[in-house]
């Protein structure tokens, strides 16, 4: 059953039909045909109403295709609901929606109940008609908002009473609100010890696909690097000069646990990490993310492997959007131990942790082979110092 139907007032209509039938028969026995005709007319109307009451909405179809909208805080979006009605028309109905308060409705008939928003929408649909309802919403806070309930109330055509139809399947539509993004200070740490794509003056690696000029040939130059056209033009051997490149990749390690609870500055830390991701995306820097939240799969913690581009940014933002104070964490030192054994470290590692002592043994070892930056919870004057260091004054 797609719609659960609850009837309110059907019993009164049924009893009215019984009474009208009795009065109709009694009028016929008294041979008062005018009164009998009136009762027959009223009984016909009541019968049609009762039949409509029992059949309306039974064939109503709501499209329930998986759809996720992504937006920023204060960004616009909408719930899009499509209905098709091959059955009896519905007049003066009212659609009631409930969804989580990560988004707020931009609609006059709306109410908030705890962590749920409620909205009432007029609903009318004819026979064999399709309608699409667009209900505007706005991002309120980082998180995910799922459409929890869709409830349609259809009133009686005459008199009191109504039908309340509740959609039974799980609704596959949701709104994902990404965290705020701020401009961050220039934090680039390329290494000249591995080839990559970052241009660097002091590197032992050349990009053979990006020649930038020529110079006079010396005996130590490779033969296949000679620029023959330039050599013929200048009447002496010329060697190609290439762009010097270096490797630049980052691993972001986040500890969201402090003791037996989640850190108090979770939202601020997520905003900074999201700003880092946006910076790396725009600069084309590969990055990975590690968070000590328990997960199922190859890694016992949340882990996004190294990558770049739009898909990597989307996966990262979605991961940050679903983090909450209710997540089950794992000990930070156990995660670092597993990470050290199973993963290859990039050129730089950025660690966010409120307890630097817990990570100190690993940091000392990692600093011998890569650049490690640690941002702890150093509060000065009531302000989180790492955020002040990373985000420039606006």
N, C-alpha and C positions, 0 to 999 in steps of 0.2 A: 504493500500500500504506500503510494507516494504522498498522499495527503491524509492526515488524520482529521476526521470530521467530528466536531462536537455541536450538538443541536441545543439551542436555547429558545424555548417558546413553542416547540413542535407539539408538545402535549396539549397546550391550550388550543391550538388549531384543530387537533384531533377531536378534542371534546366539543369544540364549537360545531364541527361537522356532525357529530352524534346528535347534539341538541337540534341543529337545523333539520336533520333527517327526521327526527321525532316530530318536530313541529309541522314539517311538510306532510307527513302521514296523517297527523291529527287534523290538519286543515282539509285534507282530502276526505276524511271521514265525515267532517262537518259540511262537506260540499261547498267550502268557501275557496273557490278556485283562484280568486285574485290574490288572497293571502298566501295560498299554496304556491302560486307563481313567484311571489316575492321571496318566499323561503327557498324555492328552487333556484332562483337567481343568485341569492346569497350563498347557497350551498355550492353552486357551480364555481363561484369566485373563490370560496374557501378551498374547494377541491383542487382548483388550478394552482392556488398558492401553495398548498401542501405538496403537490406534485413537483412544482418548481423548487420548493424548499428541499426536497429529497434528491433532485437531479442536478441542480446548479453546481458548477465547479468540479464535478466528478471527472471531467475530461480536460481540465485545465492543465497545461504543461508549462513548467518553468525550465528554461535551458540552464543546465548545471555543468558547464564545461570548466575545466581547471583554468584559472586565470589569476595571475598575481601582478598587481600594480606596484611599482616602485617609485618612491618620492622622498623628498627631503622634508625636514621639519618646516612647517608653514607652506609647504608646496601643495599645489592643487591636485586633486584626483577625483574619482567618482566611482560609486557602485553602479554597475550597468546590469540591469535585470531584464531579460527578454521572456515574454510570455506568449503562448499560442493557445487559443481557445476554440476547439472544434465543436464544443457543446453549447449549452444555453448561455445567452448573454448575461453578464454581471453588471448590475447598476449600483452606483453609490457605495461601492465597497471601500474598505480601508485596509491598506497594507501596513503592517507593523514590523519593523526591522530592529534587531539587536546586534551590536558589534562592539568590540573592545575599543577602549578609549585612546589607542595609539593615534587614531584619527578622530577628528570632530566634524559633525555634520554642519554644512552651511545651509541651513534649512530652518524655517520658522517653527514648525511643529516638531520639536525635538526636546528630549529630556535626558538627564544623566542619572544613572542609578549605580553608584559605586564605580566599578571599573567598566561598566557597560553604558553605551549610549543607545537611546531609543528614539526612533523616528517614525512618524505617521505620514503616510502618503496616500492621497485619494486614488482609488482604483476603479476604472470602468473599462470593460472590454466587450466587444460585440461577438456575434456568431461568426466563426471562421476568421477571426481577426488576430493579427499579431501586433503587439506593442512593445516598445523598448523604453524602460524607465532609466533615466540618468540622474542619480542622486549625488550632488556635489559634496565632497568632503575636503578636509584640509589636514595635513600632517600636524600632529600635536606634540608627539614625543617619540624618541627612538623606540622601535619595537615592531611588533606585527599585530595587525587587527584582522580578526577573522569574522566573517558574517555568521553569527551563531544561530539566529532564528529568523524565519520568514513566516509571518502569520497573517492570513487574510480573513477579514471579517465581512460577511455579506449580510445585510439587513433584510428583514421581511419586506416584501413589496407593500403590504398593508398591515397595519397593526404593529405590535411589539414582537421582539425575538430576533434571533440572528443565527447564522452558522459561522463557526470559527474553524478555519482550515489551517492546520499547521504542517509545514513541509517537513517530511520525515528523513530523507537522505541527508548525509553530511554535505554541507555546502562547500564547494571547492574554490570559492573566491576569497581572496584576502588582499590586504594592503600592507606592504612592507615599508616602514619609514626608516630611512638611513640616518645615521648620526650627523650632527653638524660638522662642517668642514671649515677649518681656518687656514690661512696662509702660514707656512712654517718657514723657519730660517733655513738657509742653504746648508744642507747636511749631506755632502757627497764624500765618499771615501773609496775612490778607485785604487786598485792595486796594480802596479806595473809588472808584477811577477807572473801574471797569467794573461793570455790574450782575451780580448773582449771587444766592446764596441765604443768605449768611452775614449775620446781624444785626449791624449796626455803627452806633454812635451818630453818627459823623461820616462820612456818605456823601451823595453828591448824588443817589442813586437810591432810589426808594420802591417797595415791593411793593404794587401797587394791589389785590392780592387779599387783603391782610392789614391791614385798617383796625384801629387799636387805640384810637381815641377821636375826639373832636372838639375844635375850638377856634373862637374867634370869627373870622368872615370878614374878610379884608383885601382891598383892591382887586386885589392882584397874584395872588390865588388863581385857579385855573382853575374855570370855571363848572361843569364836570361833576364836580368834587370836592365840591360842596356837599351836605351831609347834610340832605335836606329834612324828614325826620321829626323830627330833633333841632331843626331851625330852627323848625318849627311848634310844638314843645313849649316851647321857650324864647322864642318870639316875636322872634327875631333870627337872622340868617343864621349857620349853623355850617358849618365846613369839616372834612372828614374828615382824620384824622391817620394816616399809614401807617407801617409798619415800614420803617426804613432798612436797605438791604441792600448788600452788597459782594460782589465776586467773590473766590473762594478756590479755587485750583487749583495743583497741584504737579507738577513733573517731577523724577524721581529719576534722576540720571546716575551710573553706576558704572564705574570703571576697575579691572578685576581683573588688569591686566598690570603687571609691574614689570620693566623690561628685557626679557629674552627668556623670562621665566617668569611663572607665576601668583603673585599675592601670597600671602605666608605666612599672613596672617590672613583667608583667604577665608571660613572657617566663621563667625568672629566677625562679619565684615561682613555676611554673609548673614542672620544672626540679627537684626542691627539693622535691616536693610532690611525683613525680614519683620515686625518689630515696628512699623515705620512704616506698612506696608501695613495691618496690623490696626488701627492707630489711625485711619488715613484711612477705612477701611471703616466703623468704628463711628461716626465723626463725619460720614459722608456727604460727604467731600471728594473731588472728582475728582482723579485722579493718572495719570501715565504713567511708564513705566520704560524706561531706555535702558542697555544693557550692551555693552561693546566686545568681544563674542564674534561671530565671523563667522557669518552666516546667509544663507539663500537666500530671495529674494522681493523685494519692493519696497525694503526696507531691507537694506543689506549687513551689518547688525549686529542683535542682538536688540533688538526694540522692541515694546512694548505701548502702543497709542494711549491717549489720555486717556479715562477712564471711571470709573464707581463701581459699587457694589453687589456682590452675591454672585458674579456671573460674573467680574467684573474681579478680585476677590480670588482666586478659584480659579485663573484664568489666571496671575496673578502668582506665587502660591505654587508652582504647577507649574513655572514657569520657574525659580524659585530652587532647586527641588528637584533639577533635572537639571544644574545647573552643577557642573563638576568641574575637577580639576587638569589634565585632559587636553584641555580645550577649546582651540580655535584662536582666538587673539585678533587684533584689528586695532589699528594705532596709535591712541592716544587722540586725538591732535590731528586725525587724518583723520576720526574719527567726529564730533568737535565741529564740524569744518568742514562736513561733510555735513548735520549736524543744523541748523546755523545757516541753511543755504540752503533746506532742504526742510520744516522744521517751524515752526509758530507757537508761541512760548514762552508759558507760563502766567504766573500772577502771582508764583510763586516757583519757584526752581530749587535743588535740593540736589545737590551734587556730592561723591562719595566718590572720592578719588584719592590714591595714595601720593606722587605728584609734582605739587605745585601749580604749579610753574614751567611745566610743559607746557601747562596750561590757563589760565595768567595772561592772555595776550592776549584770549582769548574772554571770560573773566570780566569784564575791564575794559569791553568793549563791552556785554555783557549787563546789567551793573549800571546802565546808563543807562536801561533800559526795564523791568527787572524786579528782584526781590529775589533775590540769589544767596548761598547759604550753602555754604561749602566745608569739608569735613572731611578733613584729610590724616592721614598716619601720624605723629603727633607723640607719640613714646614718652617718657614721663616716669616715672622710677622703675620701668622694666620693664613699665609698663601702657600700653595704647593709650588716648591721651587722649580721642579722639573718642567712644569707647564710654562712658567715664566721664562725659562731658558730656551724653550723650543718655539714658542709662538711670539713673534714680534709684536710690539705695541702698535695697536691700530689707531 
